Amino acid sequence: MCKMLLCSLLATTVLVPSFALAAQSWPIPTSVVISSALQSTLPPTGRAFEPSDIATLSSGVVLVSDEGDVAVMNDDGTGLSEWLVASGADLEGVAVDGNALYIAHERDRDVYTYDLVTHIRLATYDLSPWIAGNDNLGIEGLAIHGSTMYVGLQSNGSVYEFDISSGSPVFITSWATGLSTLSALSFAEDGKLYVMGAGVLRAFAADRSYAEYLLPSQPQPEGVALRVNCATNTASLFIANDTGPVYRYDNFPVSCPVVAEPTPVPVPVPPPAPVDADADGVAVDYDCNDSDPAVSSLQTFYRDADGDSLGSSVDSIAVCSVSAPSGYVTNTNDLDDTRAYFLAAGASYGAITVTYGNGTVVTYPVFSMPNTRKLTTVSVYKNSQYLVVIAAGGKRVAAVNAYTGQVLAWRVMPAKTSVLDAWLISIIGF
């Protein structure tokens, strides 16, 4: 509520802190009066509605009065509805956060929260421990931003900040606006706290620097609210006067903070499928020949210097091929790779004949059998230098070293092949 002394101060005193920009003329020449329905009806108190503050809703505005009334209407003043908070209550500040309506009482220095739809009181914030002042120069402005509640004190033009996240007010700080008197607060979507008083409107940034606008001629400006459109950097600005009229100024210039475009999250690119030209299941990086599905890793082959199909265990080569190079074999069964041997037919009297690579022919006796002329039977044991010699008529069997003709052992020929195999393994070792 504007008092006579304060009204004169509005016209005569402006304090400008050092970090202020130069005062600018009011940027919008025309206004629309939206309070015709409000002024032509009697609210629940039974007297004329005297607006003391205004706040924007998602669609429309809400006003409070010096007599305890609340009014809600559209931006053009249509759709008016009113309800009574408390008869005679001096309501001097209003703010909206979602469906919560915050209303400040000047004289008792309380802020009440109501459900905007049901009108049920939700919470009470007692600010008297921090905000002093006499009954007629108390709370005169209210704004909400997140969990921060801004309260303007008329007597000294200061703004008090409270954290209300816990449900009880926690004092943060207070700071001087530089205005000799203060009549309204509004926190807008451009991130600025708008403070009205002493004939000006100041838009305070977070660092408390501000732009200042000289108010146009108003009867008794008591409330201010903005609905910002950051896409156009303009706002609809509302000013409520204690004598009744409420003005709307469209296309009021504002400056929203530049919001950086979020850095796009790169879409992960799947790694390329490994190349496997020969489709053998082994990638090219691990395939020694990616053109041949028969081979993918180096194969080891053993030297067969004497050409007897037996390989040396101490002379090998690794090549990317399934076929052994010339002069190499896949086994390591040659104990002497400097001398090859070739078997001839078994001789009579239980002997064997061995022909060597240098042309030497040697007969080695295996069994002493003077009364027979039947030939012995000779076979190579598991592709090795060992021979299996069976006596004429199958009476005996012996294990013989082909290089030397040495008989490792002999025994009576077993009836079962499995017994013979087990015996040979026990004598020869593999």
KEKETI-651651 format. One record per residue (C-alpha): x negated, y, z negated. Coordinates in nm, 4 decimals. Each point is the difference from the previous one (the first is absolute). Layout:
N
        xx        yy        zz
         X         Y         Z
...
This chain:
430
        xx        yy        zz
    0.0000    0.0000    0.0000
   -0.1481    0.3353    0.1022
   -0.0112    0.2544   -0.2813
    0.0015    0.3775    0.0575
   -0.3644    0.0479   -0.0987
   -0.1095   -0.2977    0.2080
    0.1976    0.1164    0.3021
   -0.1870    0.3293   -0.0077
   -0.3279   -0.1931   -0.0235
    0.0972   -0.1942    0.3119
   -0.0078    0.3227    0.1923
   -0.3096    0.1593   -0.1545
   -0.2603   -0.2596   -0.1048
   -0.1960   -0.2570    0.2059
   -0.3133   -0.1670   -0.1420
   -0.2294   -0.1465    0.2674
   -0.2745   -0.2400   -0.1114
   -0.3321    0.0213    0.1797
    0.0575   -0.3182    0.2007
    0.3282    0.1181    0.1529
    0.0532    0.0646    0.3694
    0.1394    0.3391    0.1023
    0.3748    0.0299   -0.0569
    0.1989   -0.0707    0.3148
    0.3304    0.1433    0.1084
    0.2991   -0.2287   -0.0150
   -0.0340   -0.2123    0.3172
    0.3705   -0.0700    0.0601
    0.2113    0.3096    0.0760
    0.3434   -0.1612   -0.0183
    0.1738   -0.2132   -0.2606
    0.3228   -0.1949   -0.0355
    0.2188    0.0380   -0.3094
    0.1138   -0.3471   -0.1064
    0.1708    0.0857   -0.3293
    0.3465    0.1107    0.1174
    0.1783   -0.3069   -0.1360
   -0.2044    0.0160   -0.3191
    0.1010    0.3606   -0.0655
    0.3672   -0.0504    0.0823
    0.0657   -0.2826   -0.2455
   -0.0155   -0.0236   -0.3764
   -0.2280   -0.2728   -0.1334
    0.0954   -0.2119   -0.3036
   -0.1080    0.2812   -0.2336
    0.2830    0.2177    0.1340
   -0.2237    0.2908    0.1021
   -0.1921    0.0997    0.3107
   -0.2987   -0.2181    0.0885
   -0.3232    0.1936   -0.0667
   -0.2807   -0.1951    0.1710
   -0.3185   -0.0138   -0.2049
   -0.1982   -0.2573    0.2035
    0.0271   -0.2192    0.3077
   -0.1591   -0.3222    0.1254
    0.0269   -0.1889    0.3263
    0.1429   -0.3490    0.0311
   -0.0644   -0.2397    0.2876
    0.3061    0.1645    0.1529
    0.1320    0.3144   -0.1632
   -0.0893    0.1982   -0.3093
    0.0739   -0.0053   -0.3725
    0.0375    0.3141   -0.2160
    0.0251    0.0679   -0.3741
    0.1547    0.2982   -0.1714
   -0.0402    0.2137   -0.3109
    0.3202   -0.1524   -0.1404
   -0.0922   -0.3689    0.0155
    0.1498   -0.0846    0.3426
   -0.1531   -0.2154    0.2756
    0.1050    0.0370    0.3638
   -0.0869   -0.2199    0.2986
    0.0677    0.1048    0.3593
   -0.1238   -0.0406    0.3547
   -0.2630    0.2260    0.1533
    0.2761    0.2134    0.1540
    0.1981    0.0256   -0.3249
    0.2684   -0.2535    0.0892
    0.0845   -0.3121   -0.2005
   -0.0159    0.1809   -0.3351
    0.0365   -0.2027   -0.3203
   -0.0621    0.1169   -0.3584
   -0.0385   -0.1498   -0.3456
   -0.0749    0.1319   -0.3473
   -0.3125   -0.0933   -0.1934
    0.0838    0.1951   -0.3133
    0.2157    0.3048   -0.0413
   -0.2107    0.3108   -0.0636
   -0.3303   -0.1790    0.0609
   -0.2489    0.2383    0.1625
   -0.1284   -0.2179    0.2845
   -0.2978    0.1704    0.1643
   -0.1839   -0.2716    0.1907
    0.0921   -0.2929    0.2202
   -0.2007   -0.2608    0.1916
    0.0809   -0.3276    0.1721
   -0.2036   -0.3178    0.0310
    0.1896   -0.2704    0.1853
    0.3223   -0.0553   -0.1928
   -0.1268    0.1718   -0.3151
    0.1135    0.3551   -0.0684
   -0.2227    0.2054   -0.2342
    0.1580    0.3038   -0.1689
   -0.1855    0.2483   -0.2239
    0.1689    0.1897   -0.2876
   -0.1562    0.3409   -0.0508
    0.0742    0.0637   -0.3661
   -0.0643   -0.3426   -0.1557
   -0.2968   -0.0705    0.2338
    0.1210   -0.3506    0.0848
    0.0154   -0.1816    0.3348
    0.2762   -0.2563    0.0463
    0.0150   -0.2715    0.2655
    0.3347   -0.1077    0.1453
    0.1097   -0.2585    0.2515
    0.1032    0.2101    0.2983
    0.2906   -0.2310    0.0847
    0.1399   -0.1035   -0.3382
   -0.1012    0.3189   -0.1899
   -0.1224   -0.2197   -0.2862
   -0.2883    0.1438   -0.2020
   -0.3111   -0.2172    0.0383
   -0.2721    0.1757   -0.2000
   -0.0876    0.3105   -0.2024
   -0.3366    0.1785    0.0014
   -0.0567    0.2353   -0.2941
   -0.2571    0.2598    0.1138
    0.0296    0.2353   -0.3001
   -0.3396   -0.1098   -0.1478
   -0.1757    0.1531    0.3015
    0.2359    0.2631    0.1416
    0.0780    0.2961   -0.2241
    0.1832    0.3226    0.0790
    0.3261    0.1518   -0.1144
    0.3366   -0.1315    0.1099
    0.0355    0.2361    0.2977
   -0.3552   -0.0353    0.1325
   -0.0426   -0.3767   -0.0138
   -0.0022   -0.2659    0.2718
    0.0860    0.1547    0.3346
   -0.1270   -0.2488    0.2562
   -0.0283   -0.3779    0.0443
   -0.1605   -0.2256    0.2616
   -0.0833   -0.3697    0.0235
   -0.2729   -0.1670    0.2035
   -0.0534   -0.3679   -0.0659
   -0.0627   -0.0383   -0.3729
   -0.0922    0.3669   -0.0458
    0.2577    0.2446   -0.1312
   -0.0651    0.3719    0.0566
    0.1721    0.2441   -0.2348
   -0.0058    0.3772    0.0504
    0.0111    0.2373   -0.2985
    0.1671    0.3341    0.0700
   -0.1674    0.1965   -0.2806
   -0.3596   -0.0327    0.1234
    0.0316   -0.1267    0.3581
   -0.1886   -0.3225   -0.0792
    0.0529   -0.3525    0.1300
   -0.0205   -0.2936   -0.2409
   -0.0764   -0.3489    0.1300
    0.1144   -0.3221   -0.1709
   -0.0518   -0.3677    0.0770
    0.3346   -0.1786   -0.0435
   -0.1042   -0.3443    0.1253
    0.0261   -0.1495   -0.3494
    0.3512    0.1338   -0.0618
   -0.1255    0.2632   -0.2445
   -0.1563    0.3300    0.1048
   -0.3796    0.0058   -0.0218
   -0.1431    0.3505    0.0342
   -0.2593    0.0299    0.2783
   -0.0791    0.3700    0.0364
    0.1462    0.3454    0.0450
   -0.1134    0.2747    0.2352
    0.0936    0.3559    0.0839
    0.1666    0.0751    0.3308
   -0.1002    0.3663   -0.0160
    0.3646    0.1061    0.0104
    0.1320    0.2329   -0.2666
    0.3167   -0.2059   -0.0138
    0.1095   -0.3316    0.1458
    0.3451   -0.0998    0.1189
   -0.0278   -0.3315    0.1879
   -0.2229   -0.2940    0.1008
    0.0255   -0.2494    0.2855
   -0.2428   -0.2726    0.1049
    0.0330   -0.0600    0.3730
   -0.0987   -0.2768    0.2387
   -0.2884    0.2095    0.1355
   -0.1789   -0.0692   -0.3298
    0.0362    0.3523   -0.1379
    0.1646    0.1333   -0.3145
    0.2151    0.3023    0.0864
    0.0315    0.2564   -0.2793
    0.2457    0.2886    0.0268
   -0.0111    0.3145   -0.2122
   -0.0883    0.3680   -0.0059
    0.1391    0.0527    0.3514
   -0.2204   -0.2591    0.1700
   -0.0126   -0.3684    0.0865
   -0.3380   -0.1682   -0.0456
   -0.0918   -0.3396    0.1501
   -0.2698   -0.1516   -0.2257
   -0.2309   -0.2689    0.1347
   -0.1579   -0.2648   -0.2225
   -0.3039    0.2232   -0.0632
    0.2458    0.2795   -0.1034
   -0.0868    0.2207    0.2911
    0.3185    0.1299    0.1542
    0.1727    0.1763    0.2857
    0.2365    0.2767   -0.1034
    0.3189    0.1206    0.1684
    0.1859    0.3204   -0.0897
    0.3613   -0.0924   -0.0738
    0.2712    0.1618    0.2103
    0.2609    0.2079   -0.1747
    0.1835   -0.2255   -0.2474
    0.2513    0.0905   -0.2753
   -0.1597   -0.2043   -0.2779
   -0.2099   -0.2958    0.1351
    0.0167   -0.2816   -0.2553
   -0.0651   -0.3246    0.1871
   -0.2033   -0.1218    0.2958
   -0.0166   -0.3352    0.1850
   -0.1475   -0.1254    0.3269
    0.0729   -0.2922    0.2294
   -0.3141   -0.0451    0.2093
   -0.0332   -0.1504    0.3468
   -0.3685   -0.0815    0.0380
    0.0531   -0.1051    0.3624
    0.0695    0.3660    0.0871
   -0.1747    0.1650   -0.2974
    0.3206    0.1808   -0.0840
    0.2436   -0.0068   -0.2903
    0.3525    0.0952   -0.0930
   -0.0505    0.2318   -0.2971
    0.2799    0.0718   -0.2465
    0.0168    0.2917   -0.2448
    0.2730    0.0101   -0.2654
    0.0907    0.3284   -0.1651
    0.1302    0.0435   -0.3510
    0.2814    0.2197    0.1308
    0.1383   -0.2760    0.2214
   -0.1289   -0.0044    0.3593
   -0.2172   -0.2862    0.1214
   -0.2042    0.0608    0.3154
   -0.1482   -0.2521    0.2433
   -0.2952    0.0962    0.2210
   -0.0737   -0.2436    0.2818
   -0.3373   -0.0485    0.1745
   -0.1943    0.1337   -0.2975
   -0.3680   -0.0598    0.0922
   -0.1894   -0.2518   -0.2126
   -0.3303   -0.1797    0.0419
    0.0110   -0.3704   -0.0719
   -0.3281   -0.1766   -0.0671
   -0.1452   -0.1832    0.2946
    0.0450   -0.3701   -0.0562
   -0.2801   -0.1972    0.1559
    0.1120   -0.2756    0.2277
   -0.0672   -0.3337   -0.1647
   -0.2975   -0.1775    0.1428
    0.1410   -0.2793    0.2099
   -0.0875   -0.3417   -0.1268
   -0.1770   -0.1756    0.2825
    0.1738   -0.3093    0.1227
   -0.2394   -0.2843   -0.0576
   -0.1247   -0.1396    0.3277
   -0.0262   -0.3753   -0.0139
   -0.3430   -0.1260    0.0909
   -0.0203   -0.1429    0.3483
    0.0462   -0.3716    0.0255
   -0.3352   -0.1751    0.0161
   -0.1090   -0.0949    0.3501
   -0.0039   -0.3749    0.0603
   -0.0385   -0.0398    0.3749
   -0.0242   -0.3790   -0.0011
    0.2887   -0.0412   -0.2502
   -0.1926   -0.2427   -0.2155
    0.1005    0.1733   -0.3233
   -0.3392    0.1647   -0.0504
   -0.0331    0.3779    0.0564
   -0.2536    0.1248    0.2491
   -0.2161    0.1475   -0.2784
   -0.0448   -0.3479   -0.1456
    0.0086   -0.2081    0.3213
   -0.3355   -0.0795    0.1573
    0.1763   -0.0516    0.3353
    0.3446    0.1599    0.0241
    0.0430   -0.1335    0.3533
   -0.0092   -0.3678   -0.0973
    0.2698   -0.1318   -0.2352
   -0.2015   -0.3173   -0.0568
   -0.2712    0.1771   -0.1974
   -0.0015    0.2930   -0.2417
   -0.3096   -0.0567   -0.2144
   -0.3569   -0.1107    0.0581
   -0.0480   -0.3756    0.0206
   -0.3164   -0.1749   -0.1198
   -0.1734   -0.2575    0.2196
   -0.3151   -0.2063   -0.0710
   -0.3058   -0.0564    0.2131
   -0.0314   -0.3350    0.1799
   -0.3533    0.0284    0.1291
   -0.0439   -0.3667    0.0793
    0.3329   -0.0370    0.1785
    0.1348   -0.2842   -0.2074
    0.3283    0.1828   -0.0886
   -0.1208    0.0416   -0.3570
   -0.0550    0.3482   -0.1361
   -0.2707    0.1376   -0.2260
    0.1102    0.1255   -0.3405
   -0.2763    0.2623   -0.0024
    0.0460    0.1519    0.3481
    0.3359    0.1608    0.0765
    0.1641    0.2818    0.1980
    0.3277    0.1943   -0.0479
    0.1864    0.0937    0.3190
    0.3520    0.1207    0.0823
    0.1044   -0.3139    0.1855
    0.1807   -0.3237   -0.0626
   -0.2463   -0.1809    0.2272
   -0.3548   -0.0722   -0.1078
   -0.2705    0.1667    0.2081
   -0.2305   -0.2288    0.1974
   -0.2354   -0.1839   -0.2359
    0.2246    0.0344   -0.3054
    0.2532   -0.2278   -0.1674
    0.2507    0.0289   -0.2844
   -0.1635   -0.2493   -0.2418
   -0.3102   -0.0003   -0.2223
   -0.0656   -0.3736    0.0057
   -0.3500   -0.0008    0.1582
   -0.2810   -0.0599   -0.2469
   -0.2659    0.0258    0.2712
    0.0872    0.2283    0.2874
   -0.3311   -0.0622    0.1763
    0.0727   -0.3612    0.0964
    0.3138   -0.1311    0.1627
    0.1066   -0.3624    0.0076
    0.2257   -0.2009    0.2246
    0.1400   -0.3424   -0.0891
   -0.0374   -0.2994    0.2240
    0.1850   -0.3269   -0.0189
   -0.0564   -0.2060   -0.3090
   -0.2683   -0.2663    0.0397
    0.0173   -0.3609   -0.1002
   -0.1100   -0.1349   -0.3304
    0.1611    0.2798   -0.1938
   -0.2186    0.2832    0.1367
    0.0818    0.3409    0.1504
   -0.1694    0.1912    0.2803
   -0.0436    0.3780   -0.0156
   -0.1173    0.2136    0.2940
   -0.1449    0.3400   -0.0975
   -0.0058    0.3189    0.1986
   -0.3660   -0.0384    0.0976
    0.0773   -0.3335    0.1630
   -0.1212   -0.2189   -0.2837
    0.2043   -0.3149   -0.0553
   -0.0202   -0.1677   -0.3418
    0.1675   -0.3126   -0.1279
    0.0721   -0.0126   -0.3720
    0.0960   -0.3259   -0.1758
    0.3022    0.0365   -0.2221
    0.1095   -0.3512   -0.0829
   -0.2070   -0.3210   -0.0109
    0.2055   -0.2360    0.2182
   -0.2288   -0.2560    0.1758
    0.2738   -0.2399    0.1030
    0.2218    0.2328    0.2026
   -0.0187    0.1700    0.3321
    0.3002    0.2241   -0.0485
   -0.0534    0.3757    0.0257
    0.0529    0.2263   -0.2952
    0.2593    0.2790    0.0162
   -0.1283    0.3588   -0.0478
    0.1914    0.3289   -0.0475
   -0.0893    0.3556   -0.1111
    0.1239    0.0880   -0.3497
    0.2043    0.3250    0.0039
   -0.2068    0.1688    0.2729
   -0.3183   -0.0251   -0.2041
   -0.3441   -0.1573    0.0084
    0.1365   -0.3025   -0.1831
    0.1062   -0.3220    0.1732
    0.2483   -0.2651   -0.1057
   -0.1306   -0.3404    0.1086
    0.2173   -0.3127   -0.0134
   -0.1599   -0.3397    0.0315
    0.0993   -0.2492    0.2633
    0.3295   -0.1578   -0.0873
    0.0802    0.2746   -0.2490
   -0.1630   -0.1651   -0.2953
   -0.1978    0.2964   -0.1290
   -0.0106    0.3777    0.0264
   -0.2912    0.2420   -0.0537
   -0.0618    0.3760   -0.0164
   -0.3115    0.0922    0.2046
   -0.2024    0.3234    0.0556
   -0.0079    0.0408    0.3794
   -0.3265    0.1921   -0.0030
   -0.1981   -0.2541   -0.1973
    0.1989   -0.3211    0.0197
    0.0062   -0.0110   -0.3801
    0.2780   -0.2143   -0.1407
    0.1495    0.2005   -0.2843
    0.2114   -0.2928   -0.1224
    0.2023   -0.2937    0.1267
    0.2779   -0.2186   -0.1275
    0.2382   -0.2712    0.1008
    0.2498    0.1392    0.2475
    0.3172    0.0887   -0.1949
    0.3344   -0.1082    0.1311
    0.1527    0.3501   -0.0345
   -0.1181    0.3074    0.1877
    0.0777    0.2209   -0.3014
   -0.2446   -0.1979   -0.2095
   -0.2653    0.0399    0.2713
    0.0575    0.3757    0.0185
   -0.0289    0.0398   -0.3769
   -0.3217   -0.1994   -0.0060
   -0.1573    0.2026    0.2823
    0.0845    0.3270   -0.1748
   -0.1582   -0.1273   -0.3200
   -0.3207   -0.0962    0.1896
   -0.0337    0.2907    0.2446
    0.1591    0.2716   -0.2153
    0.2707    0.1449    0.2295
